[in-house]
Amino acid sequence: MKIKFFTIPNLLTLGNLLCGSCAAIVLLTSGDFTTAFWLVVAAAVCDFFDGFAARLLGSASPIGLQLDSLADMVSFGLAPALALFCMYDAAPQRFDFSDAVTDAAQYVTLIVAAFSALRLAKFNIDDTQHSEFCGLPSPANGLLCLSLGMLAQDGYLPLTKVAVIAVAVATAYLLISPIRMFALKFKGFGWHGNELRYSFIAFAAVTAAVFTRYAVPTVILMYIIVSTVRWAFGLRKA
């Protein structure tokens, strides 16, 4: 079987991978959350357009599918885990724990990387996630963690070490949770069938205009809440 490595979709996926790798390096070498956040945003843009380009050009391939997950693991698995790792290091300690416990607890943040791997592996074999997701999508989690780190570094979100651990545990669970979360995938541009998607996009636009600095975490948290309520009502009806 002849494999084409350097197709347009694959190049976009590699762009995703390179942006995520740079974000990880920036976090570890300089702790610059702002630069790392925008690198993850760039990775998310590449991640969106690689699938779009594959469908548009009719160049979807098995290697592209595998490459996409590998890239996502770096950009939206490793990078957010390192963001939480660095956030923990800079956060104040409000409880009187021993130094050994405090130092060891920092590595709990890396469960985000492990659970992201589980999330991506599940996505690859789950045929029910074409129109919606099961669990929090890893790109959304990556943007959430990096945006929280940026706010904390700039002094707009005081987080203690315990709070950072709580964020790590909560987001790790959400990644592999059974909660069905809607996807912004349009099969048509009409209002019917896309009511939730158009409403959420409008909400995101208003939030970005009004809250600016807090827009990303606010939008993603609302996405989680709306999806959870929708899923719970679906279970109740069933």
N, C-alpha and C positions, 0 to 999 in steps of 0.2 A: 504493500500500500504506500503510495506516494504521499508524503506529508508536506504541506506548505506551511512553513514557519512564519514568514513575514508577510502575512496578509494585513489589510488595514485593521480589522477587528483585533487581531493578535498584537499588532503594534500599540493599539490603544490599551489593551490589557497589560502589556509590558510597561506602558506609561503609568498605569495604576500602580504596578509593582514598584517601579522606580520612585514614584512620589511617596509611597508608604515607607520604602527603605530610607529615603532621605529624612522623612519625619522621625523615624526611630533614631537615626544618627543625631539629628538636631536635639532631640530630647535628652539623649545620653551625654552628649558632649557639651551642650550649652544650656539645656533646660529652657529653651525658648519655645514656650507653648504657642505663641502667636504664629510664628513661622510654621511650626509643626501642624497647627490647626489648618492653615491655608494649604499646606501640602496634602493633608488628608481630604480637604475639599476638592483639590485638583484630582486626587485619586478617585474620589466618588464620581466626578464628572466623567473621567475616563471609563469607569466601571459602567456608568449608564450608557455611554455612547458605543461601547464595544458590542454590546448585544444589539443595539439599534442598527449599527453598521452591518453586523452579521446578517440580520434579517433583511435589511435594505439591499445588500449586495448579493444575498443568497450564498454567503460563504461561511455559514455555520459549520463547525467541524467538531469531532470528538476531542481533538487536542485543544481547541479553543475553550471547550467546557472545562477541561481539567486545568488549563492555564488560568482561567478566570478564578477558580477556587484557590489556587496557590497564591495568586496575587492578592486576593481578598484576605487571605490568612495573614499576610504581612501588613497590609494597609489598615485592615479593620479588625485584626485580631492581636497581632503583636504591638502595633503602634498604640492603640488605646490602653493595653495592659501596661506598657512602659509609661504612658502618661499618668496612670494611676500610681504606678511605682514611684515616679518622680514627685507627684503631688503629695504622697504620703511622707516622703523624705522632707519636704518643705513645710508640711502642716504642723501646727503646734499640738502638743500633747496635753490633754485636759485631765487625764487620770494618772494616778501614781502607780504605773506598772514598772517592773524592773527593766533595765536596759536590754537584757536578753530577750524578754518577751516583746518589747517594742521593736527591736531589730528583726526578730523572726516574723512578726506580724506583717512587715512590709511585703514579704514574698507572697502573702495571701492575694495581693492584687493581681498576680500573674494567672490566677484562675480564669481571668477574662480571656487570656490567650487560649487556654485549654478548652474552655467552653465554646469559644468561637470556632475552634477546629471541629468540635462535635456538631455545632450548628451548620457549618458548611458541608460536612460529610452527610448529614441528614438531608440537607437540601438537594444534594446530588442524586439521592436515591428515592426521594419522596415525590411521587407524581401528582400529589394534591396541591403543590405550591406554585402552580402556573399562574393562577389568578389572585392568590392571596398567600400570605406567609404563615408558617407555623412557628411562632416565637419571634422575637425581635430581630429584624434584619441586621446583619453585622455592620453594614455601612452606617445605619442609623446609630448603632451603639458607638461606633468609632467617632462619629461627629459629636455625640453627646459627651463622651469622656474627654475629648480634646477641648470642647467648648467650656466644660466645667474647669478644666485645668487652666485655660486662658483667663477665665474670670477670677479664679483663685489667685493666680500669679499677679494679676493687675489690682488685687485688693477689693474686688467687687463681690466676692463670694467667700466668706470666711469658713473654711472647712478644717475640722480637727482630724487627727489621724484616725480616730474611730469612725468619723463620718466618711472618710475615704474608703475604709474597709467596707462600710455598709454599702456604698455605691458599687464597689467591686462585686460584692456578693449578690446584690439585687440585680445588677445588669447581667451577671453570669447566669443567674436563674432565668431571667427573661429571654436570654438567647436560646435556651433549650426548653422553654415552657410550652405547654400545649395551646396557649392562647393564639387564636387565629387573628392575624393582623392584616388589614386590607393593604393592597398594593396599588401604587399609582400607575397601573398599566391600563391604558385606554384601548378598548377594542373598536371604538368609534368615538366620534366627537359630539354626539348628541347628549342632551341632558339626561334622558331616560337611561338608567343603568349606571350612570356616572355621577349621581347626585352627591354621594359622599365624597368622591374624589374632587369634584369642583368646589364643594363647600370647604373642604380641608385646604385646598390650594388658596382659596380666598382668605381663610383664616390665617394661613402662613404669611400671606402678603401683608395683611393688616398688622400682624404681630411684628414682622420685620420693620414696618414703618413706625410703629408706636414704641416698641420696646428695644429695638435696635441691638443693644449690647447683649440682652438676655433672649434674643429671638430664637437662636438655635436650640438651647435646652428647653425653652418654653414650648416650641413647636413639637419637638420630639416627645416630651412628656405628655402633651395633649394627644399626640398620636397613640401613645401607649394606653392612655386612659380611654379614649374613644374606642380603640380596638378591643380593649378588655370588656367594656360595657356591651359593645356589639356582640362579642363572643358569648358573654354570660347570658344575654337575652336569647341568643340562638340556642344555647343549651337548654334554657328554660322552655322554649317552644318545642324543642325536640322531645 
